[in-house]
Amino acid sequence: MRLVGDNVEMGVYPTKKALEIADEQGLDLVEISPNAKPPVVKVMDYKKFLYEQKKREKALKAKASQVVVKEIRFGPNTDDHDYEFKKRNAEKFLKDGAKLKAFVFFKGRSIVFKDKGEILLLRLAQDLEDLGKVEQMPKLEGKRMTMFLSPRKTK
Protein backbone atom coordinates (compact mmCIF):
# COMPACT_ATOMS: atom_id res chain seq x y z
CA MET A 1 0.00 0.00 0.00
CA ARG A 2 1.15 3.53 -0.70
CA LEU A 3 1.13 5.39 2.62
CA VAL A 4 0.57 9.16 2.87
CA GLY A 5 -0.25 11.51 5.74
CA ASP A 6 1.19 14.02 8.18
CA ASN A 7 4.22 12.94 10.26
CA VAL A 8 4.62 9.82 8.08
CA GLU A 9 7.43 8.90 5.73
CA MET A 10 5.59 8.44 2.45
CA GLY A 11 6.24 5.30 0.49
CA VAL A 12 5.02 1.80 -0.33
CA TYR A 13 4.55 -0.47 2.70
CA PRO A 14 2.99 -3.88 3.35
CA THR A 15 -0.46 -3.73 4.97
CA LYS A 16 0.74 -4.90 8.41
CA LYS A 17 3.52 -2.29 8.52
CA ALA A 18 1.07 0.48 7.51
CA LEU A 19 -1.32 -0.58 10.30
CA GLU A 20 1.55 -0.60 12.82
CA ILE A 21 2.60 2.93 11.83
CA ALA A 22 -0.99 4.14 12.30
CA ASP A 23 -1.27 2.40 15.70
CA GLU A 24 2.01 3.93 16.90
CA GLN A 25 0.60 7.40 16.27
CA GLY A 26 -2.82 6.53 17.71
CA LEU A 27 -4.53 7.35 14.42
CA ASP A 28 -6.63 5.49 11.85
CA LEU A 29 -5.55 4.05 8.51
CA VAL A 30 -8.06 5.25 5.88
CA GLU A 31 -8.19 3.98 2.30
CA ILE A 32 -8.30 6.95 -0.07
CA SER A 33 -7.88 5.45 -3.53
CA PRO A 34 -8.66 1.71 -3.68
CA ASN A 35 -8.40 1.49 -7.51
CA ALA A 36 -4.83 2.82 -7.69
CA LYS A 37 -1.88 0.46 -8.11
CA PRO A 38 -0.85 0.10 -5.27
CA PRO A 39 -3.91 1.30 -3.23
CA VAL A 40 -3.39 4.65 -1.44
CA VAL A 41 -4.02 4.87 2.32
CA LYS A 42 -3.70 7.82 4.68
CA VAL A 43 -2.88 7.99 8.36
CA MET A 44 -5.41 10.36 9.95
CA ASP A 45 -7.92 10.83 12.80
CA TYR A 46 -11.06 9.64 11.02
CA LYS A 47 -13.55 10.90 13.65
CA LYS A 48 -12.02 14.38 13.48
CA PHE A 49 -12.18 14.27 9.67
CA LEU A 50 -15.90 13.36 9.77
CA TYR A 51 -16.58 16.11 12.33
CA GLU A 52 -14.87 18.78 10.22
CA GLN A 53 -16.63 17.58 7.07
CA LYS A 54 -20.03 17.81 8.81
CA LYS A 55 -19.12 21.27 10.09
CA ARG A 56 -18.26 22.46 6.54
CA GLU A 57 -21.52 21.08 5.14
CA LYS A 58 -23.49 22.83 7.89
CA ALA A 59 -21.76 26.14 7.11
CA LEU A 60 -22.58 25.78 3.40
CA LYS A 61 -26.18 24.93 4.21
CA ALA A 62 -26.48 28.03 6.41
CA LYS A 63 -25.26 30.23 3.55
CA ALA A 64 -27.74 28.75 1.06
CA SER A 65 -30.86 30.88 0.66
CA GLN A 66 -34.34 29.46 1.02
CA VAL A 67 -36.75 30.37 -1.79
CA VAL A 68 -40.07 31.51 -0.33
CA VAL A 69 -43.16 31.50 -2.56
CA LYS A 70 -46.03 33.76 -1.50
CA GLU A 71 -49.47 33.45 -3.09
CA ILE A 72 -52.07 36.07 -3.96
CA ARG A 73 -55.53 34.98 -5.05
CA PHE A 74 -57.90 37.00 -7.16
CA GLY A 75 -61.36 36.36 -8.53
CA PRO A 76 -62.19 37.25 -12.15
CA ASN A 77 -64.37 40.16 -10.96
CA THR A 78 -62.01 41.56 -8.30
CA ASP A 79 -62.87 45.19 -7.54
CA ASP A 80 -60.33 48.04 -7.71
CA HIS A 81 -60.01 48.49 -3.94
CA ASP A 82 -59.38 44.77 -3.40
CA TYR A 83 -56.89 44.78 -6.28
CA GLU A 84 -54.96 47.72 -4.77
CA PHE A 85 -54.88 46.03 -1.35
CA LYS A 86 -53.53 42.79 -2.81
CA LYS A 87 -51.09 44.70 -4.99
CA ARG A 88 -49.63 46.39 -1.88
CA ASN A 89 -49.16 42.95 -0.28
CA ALA A 90 -47.49 41.71 -3.47
CA GLU A 91 -45.11 44.70 -3.40
CA LYS A 92 -44.19 43.88 0.20
CA PHE A 93 -43.54 40.20 -0.68
CA LEU A 94 -41.29 41.13 -3.62
CA LYS A 95 -39.38 43.69 -1.52
CA ASP A 96 -38.77 40.97 1.08
CA GLY A 97 -37.20 38.82 -1.68
CA ALA A 98 -39.95 36.21 -1.96
CA LYS A 99 -41.27 34.86 -5.25
CA LEU A 100 -44.89 35.63 -5.99
CA LYS A 101 -47.53 33.29 -7.33
CA ALA A 102 -50.57 35.30 -8.39
CA PHE A 103 -53.61 33.40 -9.54
CA VAL A 104 -57.20 34.00 -10.54
CA PHE A 105 -59.57 31.32 -9.30
CA PHE A 106 -62.63 30.63 -11.44
CA LYS A 107 -65.68 29.23 -9.61
CA GLY A 108 -68.58 27.65 -11.42
CA ARG A 109 -69.58 29.57 -14.53
CA SER A 110 -67.06 32.35 -13.96
CA ILE A 111 -64.71 30.39 -16.26
CA VAL A 112 -66.46 32.36 -19.02
CA PHE A 113 -64.39 35.39 -17.89
CA LYS A 114 -60.97 33.92 -18.77
CA ASP A 115 -60.01 37.13 -20.57
CA LYS A 116 -60.84 39.23 -17.46
CA GLY A 117 -58.56 37.03 -15.37
CA GLU A 118 -55.72 37.35 -17.85
CA ILE A 119 -56.14 41.13 -18.03
CA LEU A 120 -56.07 41.31 -14.22
CA LEU A 121 -52.81 39.33 -13.98
CA LEU A 122 -51.16 41.29 -16.79
CA ARG A 123 -52.19 44.54 -15.06
CA LEU A 124 -50.56 43.27 -11.85
CA ALA A 125 -47.38 42.37 -13.76
CA GLN A 126 -47.30 45.85 -15.29
CA ASP A 127 -47.85 47.56 -11.92
CA LEU A 128 -45.08 45.52 -10.28
CA GLU A 129 -42.69 45.84 -13.23
CA ASP A 130 -40.12 47.87 -11.24
CA LEU A 131 -40.06 45.38 -8.30
CA GLY A 132 -40.29 42.03 -10.06
CA LYS A 133 -40.03 40.33 -13.40
CA VAL A 134 -42.51 37.86 -14.84
CA GLU A 135 -41.17 34.32 -14.69
CA GLN A 136 -44.22 32.71 -16.27
CA MET A 137 -46.94 34.51 -18.19
CA PRO A 138 -50.57 33.86 -17.17
CA LYS A 139 -51.47 30.25 -17.97
CA LEU A 140 -54.81 28.53 -17.44
CA GLU A 141 -54.57 25.24 -15.55
CA GLY A 142 -57.95 23.74 -14.79
CA LYS A 143 -59.99 26.34 -12.88
CA ARG A 144 -57.13 28.69 -12.08
CA MET A 145 -54.99 31.02 -14.15
CA THR A 146 -51.50 31.30 -12.69
CA MET A 147 -48.62 33.75 -13.13
CA PHE A 148 -45.22 33.73 -11.37
CA LEU A 149 -43.14 36.83 -10.53
CA SER A 150 -39.65 36.85 -9.07
CA PRO A 151 -37.99 39.83 -7.34
CA ARG A 152 -35.55 41.94 -9.28
CA LYS A 153 -31.97 42.01 -8.06
CA THR A 154 -31.30 45.33 -6.30
CA LYS A 155 -27.84 46.90 -6.50
C-alpha positions in Angstrom: 0.0 0.0 0.0 1.2 3.5 -0.7 1.1 5.4 2.6 0.6 9.2 2.9 -0.2 11.5 5.7 1.2 14.0 8.2 4.2 12.9 10.3 4.6 9.8 8.1 7.4 8.9 5.7 5.6 8.4 2.4 6.2 5.3 0.5 5.0 1.8 -0.3 4.6 -0.5 2.7 3.0 -3.9 3.4 -0.5 -3.7 5.0 0.7 -4.9 8.4 3.5 -2.3 8.5 1.1 0.5 7.5 -1.3 -0.6 10.3 1.6 -0.6 12.8 2.6 2.9 11.8 -1.0 4.1 12.3 -1.3 2.4 15.7 2.0 3.9 16.9 0.6 7.4 16.3 -2.8 6.5 17.7 -4.5 7.3 14.4 -6.6 5.5 11.9 -5.6 4.0 8.5 -8.1 5.3 5.9 -8.2 4.0 2.3 -8.3 6.9 -0.1 -7.9 5.4 -3.5 -8.7 1.7 -3.7 -8.4 1.5 -7.5 -4.8 2.8 -7.7 -1.9 0.5 -8.1 -0.9 0.1 -5.3 -3.9 1.3 -3.2 -3.4 4.6 -1.4 -4.0 4.9 2.3 -3.7 7.8 4.7 -2.9 8.0 8.4 -5.4 10.4 9.9 -7.9 10.8 12.8 -11.1 9.6 11.0 -13.6 10.9 13.7 -12.0 14.4 13.5 -12.2 14.3 9.7 -15.9 13.4 9.8 -16.6 16.1 12.3 -14.9 18.8 10.2 -16.6 17.6 7.1 -20.0 17.8 8.8 -19.1 21.3 10.1 -18.3 22.5 6.5 -21.5 21.1 5.1 -23.5 22.8 7.9 -21.8 26.1 7.1 -22.6 25.8 3.4 -26.2 24.9 4.2 -26.5 28.0 6.4 -25.3 30.2 3.5 -27.7 28.8 1.1 -30.9 30.9 0.7 -34.3 29.5 1.0 -36.8 30.4 -1.8 -40.1 31.5 -0.3 -43.2 31.5 -2.6 -46.0 33.8 -1.5 -49.5 33.5 -3.1 -52.1 36.1 -4.0 -55.5 35.0 -5.0 -57.9 37.0 -7.2 -61.4 36.4 -8.5 -62.2 37.2 -12.1 -64.4 40.2 -11.0 -62.0 41.6 -8.3 -62.9 45.2 -7.5 -60.3 48.0 -7.7 -60.0 48.5 -3.9 -59.4 44.8 -3.4 -56.9 44.8 -6.3 -55.0 47.7 -4.8 -54.9 46.0 -1.3 -53.5 42.8 -2.8 -51.1 44.7 -5.0 -49.6 46.4 -1.9 -49.2 43.0 -0.3 -47.5 41.7 -3.5 -45.1 44.7 -3.4 -44.2 43.9 0.2 -43.5 40.2 -0.7 -41.3 41.1 -3.6 -39.4 43.7 -1.5 -38.8 41.0 1.1 -37.2 38.8 -1.7 -40.0 36.2 -2.0 -41.3 34.9 -5.2 -44.9 35.6 -6.0 -47.5 33.3 -7.3 -50.6 35.3 -8.4 -53.6 33.4 -9.5 -57.2 34.0 -10.5 -59.6 31.3 -9.3 -62.6 30.6 -11.4 -65.7 29.2 -9.6 -68.6 27.7 -11.4 -69.6 29.6 -14.5 -67.1 32.4 -14.0 -64.7 30.4 -16.3 -66.5 32.4 -19.0 -64.4 35.4 -17.9 -61.0 33.9 -18.8 -60.0 37.1 -20.6 -60.8 39.2 -17.5 -58.6 37.0 -15.4 -55.7 37.4 -17.8 -56.1 41.1 -18.0 -56.1 41.3 -14.2 -52.8 39.3 -14.0 -51.2 41.3 -16.8 -52.2 44.5 -15.1 -50.6 43.3 -11.8 -47.4 42.4 -13.8 -47.3 45.8 -15.3 -47.9 47.6 -11.9 -45.1 45.5 -10.3 -42.7 45.8 -13.2 -40.1 47.9 -11.2 -40.1 45.4 -8.3 -40.3 42.0 -10.1 -40.0 40.3 -13.4 -42.5 37.9 -14.8 -41.2 34.3 -14.7 -44.2 32.7 -16.3 -46.9 34.5 -18.2 -50.6 33.9 -17.2 -51.5 30.3 -18.0 -54.8 28.5 -17.4 -54.6 25.2 -15.5 -58.0 23.7 -14.8 -60.0 26.3 -12.9 -57.1 28.7 -12.1 -55.0 31.0 -14.2 -51.5 31.3 -12.7 -48.6 33.7 -13.1 -45.2 33.7 -11.4 -43.1 36.8 -10.5 -39.7 36.8 -9.1 -38.0 39.8 -7.3 -35.5 41.9 -9.3 -32.0 42.0 -8.1 -31.3 45.3 -6.3 -27.8 46.9 -6.5 
